[in-house]
Amino acid sequence: MQESGLDRIAVLGAGVLGGQIAWHSAYRGKTVYVYDPFPEALERARAAHQGYADIYSDSFGADDAAIEAARNRLSYHSELEPAVGDVDFVIEVVPEVPEIKTGLYQQLAPFLDDRTLIATNSSTFLPRDFADATGRPSQYCALHFANMIWALNVVEIMAHPGTARSTLEAATHFAIEIGMVPVPVRKEQHGYVMNSWQVPLITSSLSLVATGVASIEDVDRTFMIVNRGANMGPGGLVDMVGFKTAYDISSYWGEVRSDDEMRTVAAFVKERFLDQGLQGRMGGEGFYTYPNPAYEAADFLDVPDASVVSKIVNATLVSTST
Ligand SMILES: NC(=O)c1ccc[n+]([C@@H]2O[C@H](COP(=O)([O-])OP(=O)(O)OC[C@H]3O[C@@H](n4cnc5c(N)ncnc54)[C@H](O)[C@@H]3O)[C@@H](O)[C@H]2O)c1
């Protein structure tokens, strides 16, 4: 047993982030039960895990034995009880919708062993919002991972006033055991550290596109040139986050905060992407098409030749006349 005591884990929600947390934890030696009530989500997670196996082989030199061992430590479940009945740790990675999270915690409680700890991967909610619903508030905290967990290995740890020290010790050991840099969030904060700037960045960028100020390519070009070395801009970022989660966050906080910019972004995301069945990078298409998005092209940031002048002038004239 490792120092955290958290060797058997359940990941609830097999979407964009749940799939990554599950694969990465299995690769780093944890036994992982993946739960999602939707069989098609489990199928997508299996396919994503094949893709992650390729990434870990190509980028981290993982050999066949390590990949096979990770696969053998993973199991997939559409029923809750068998997925959580004998685990040390549950990581909740379901949609950023309070009713879904609360409902799942209540459904989960009777199946858990007394020892089991719970963490949420929520991007914008506070642990105190759900602590009581878990039925074990002292064993509950937030553990917020970043998308592309294998490369962006940071995890933010946030407690609520009733979280026990022992829970935070175990969660922090767990983070280190799976190769994460743990970042303590010293006060409960909507958006932690990462999303305190990523959500406004995505909101303001999508708002520029939604209101016709700039194309997503030009937003991304500007971002990538100004933030030297960035390998994607906000458009690539939101493709990676996924439009379902981007919508959940902008529609919820748009209403709660009466924030017109977020409401505009929510409506834009729904109409332009979700209503067209476009989920983002995981589904192969968002602002860009994958696996070869335009922003990765060698000439994306090049100074253009003079043939584009009239196109740029036309766009500029239109925008000044409206
Ligand atoms: N996408 C990101 O980049 C990112 C990054 C950090 C944190 N997060 C957070 O992680 C959580 C999940 O986000 P995501 O982007 O992976 O969402 P997602 O929509 O890709 O996946 C959510 C999954 O939860 C499943 N689900 C729905 N109801 C469920 C239930 N009752 N029980 C179990 N599973 C259920 C869905 O079928 C889906 O597979 C959210 O809280 C989000 O804010 C997301």
The ligand as an SDF file (V2000), in Angstrom:
LIG
                    3D

 44 48  0  0  0  0  0  0  0  0999 V2000
  -13.0320   19.5120  -19.4460 N   0  0  0  0  0  0  0  0  0  0  0  0
  -12.0660   20.0960  -18.7440 C   0  0  0  0  0  0  0  0  0  0  0  0
  -11.0820   20.6220  -19.3090 O   0  0  0  0  0  0  0  0  0  0  0  0
  -12.1150   20.1080  -17.2390 C   0  0  0  0  0  0  0  0  0  0  0  0
  -10.9420   20.4660  -16.5240 C   0  0  0  0  0  0  0  0  0  0  0  0
  -10.9700   20.4440  -15.1340 C   0  0  0  0  0  0  0  0  0  0  0  0
  -12.1290   20.1160  -14.4600 C   0  0  0  0  0  0  0  0  0  0  0  0
  -13.2520   19.7740  -15.1780 N   0  0  0  0  0  0  0  0  0  0  0  0
  -14.4520   19.4320  -14.4040 C   0  0  0  0  0  0  0  0  0  0  0  0
  -14.6320   18.0260  -14.4470 O   0  0  0  0  0  0  0  0  0  0  0  0
  -16.0370   17.7250  -14.3950 C   0  0  0  0  0  0  0  0  0  0  0  0
  -16.4150   16.9420  -15.6440 C   0  0  0  0  0  0  0  0  0  0  0  0
  -16.0870   17.7050  -16.7790 O   0  0  0  0  0  0  0  0  0  0  0  0
  -15.8440   17.0200  -18.1990 P   0  0  0  0  0  0  0  0  0  0  0  0
  -15.3310   18.0980  -19.0730 O   0  0  0  0  0  0  0  0  0  0  0  0
  -15.0920   15.7540  -18.0410 O   0  0  0  0  0  0  0  0  0  0  0  0
  -17.3670   16.7140  -18.5850 O   0  0  0  0  0  0  0  0  0  0  0  0
  -17.9330   15.7010  -19.6880 P   0  0  0  0  0  0  0  0  0  0  0  0
  -19.2640   16.2240  -20.0650 O   0  0  0  0  0  0  0  0  0  0  0  0
  -16.9150   15.4650  -20.7400 O   0  0  0  0  0  0  0  0  0  0  0  0
  -18.0900   14.3390  -18.8710 O   0  0  0  0  0  0  0  0  0  0  0  0
  -19.0130   14.1680  -17.8380 C   0  0  0  0  0  0  0  0  0  0  0  0
  -19.3680   12.7000  -17.7830 C   0  0  0  0  0  0  0  0  0  0  0  0
  -20.2280   12.4930  -16.6710 O   0  0  0  0  0  0  0  0  0  0  0  0
  -21.1980   11.5410  -17.0510 C   0  0  0  0  0  0  0  0  0  0  0  0
  -22.3460   11.6520  -16.1630 N   0  0  0  0  0  0  0  0  0  0  0  0
  -23.4660   12.4040  -16.2800 C   0  0  0  0  0  0  0  0  0  0  0  0
  -24.2730   12.1860  -15.2130 N   0  0  0  0  0  0  0  0  0  0  0  0
  -23.6300   11.2980  -14.4290 C   0  0  0  0  0  0  0  0  0  0  0  0
  -23.9200   10.6750  -13.1830 C   0  0  0  0  0  0  0  0  0  0  0  0
  -25.0570   10.9380  -12.5240 N   0  0  0  0  0  0  0  0  0  0  0  0
  -23.0380    9.7810  -12.6660 N   0  0  0  0  0  0  0  0  0  0  0  0
  -21.8780    9.5260  -13.3090 C   0  0  0  0  0  0  0  0  0  0  0  0
  -21.5460   10.0730  -14.4930 N   0  0  0  0  0  0  0  0  0  0  0  0
  -22.4080   10.9530  -15.0270 C   0  0  0  0  0  0  0  0  0  0  0  0
  -21.4950   11.8580  -18.5130 C   0  0  0  0  0  0  0  0  0  0  0  0
  -22.0600   10.7390  -19.1660 O   0  0  0  0  0  0  0  0  0  0  0  0
  -20.1150   12.2090  -19.0270 C   0  0  0  0  0  0  0  0  0  0  0  0
  -19.4660   11.0640  -19.5450 O   0  0  0  0  0  0  0  0  0  0  0  0
  -16.7670   19.0600  -14.2910 C   0  0  0  0  0  0  0  0  0  0  0  0
  -16.9840   19.3570  -12.9470 O   0  0  0  0  0  0  0  0  0  0  0  0
  -15.7570   20.0320  -14.9010 C   0  0  0  0  0  0  0  0  0  0  0  0
  -15.9420   21.3510  -14.4440 O   0  0  0  0  0  0  0  0  0  0  0  0
  -13.2620   19.7490  -16.5440 C   0  0  0  0  0  0  0  0  0  0  0  0
  1  2  1  0
  2  3  2  0
  2  4  1  0
  4  5  1  0
  4 44  2  0
  5  6  2  0
  6  7  1  0
  7  8  2  0
  8  9  1  0
  8 44  1  0
  9 10  1  0
  9 42  1  0
 10 11  1  0
 11 12  1  0
 11 40  1  0
 12 13  1  0
 13 14  1  0
 14 15  2  0
 14 16  1  0
 14 17  1  0
 17 18  1  0
 18 19  2  0
 18 20  1  0
 18 21  1  0
 21 22  1  0
 22 23  1  0
 23 24  1  0
 23 38  1  0
 24 25  1  0
 25 26  1  0
 25 36  1  0
 26 27  1  0
 26 35  1  0
 27 28  2  0
 28 29  1  0
 29 30  1  0
 29 35  2  0
 30 31  1  0
 30 32  2  0
 32 33  1  0
 33 34  2  0
 34 35  1  0
 36 37  1  0
 36 38  1  0
 38 39  1  0
 40 41  1  0
 40 42  1  0
 42 43  1  0
M  CHG  2   8   1  16  -1
M  END
$$$$
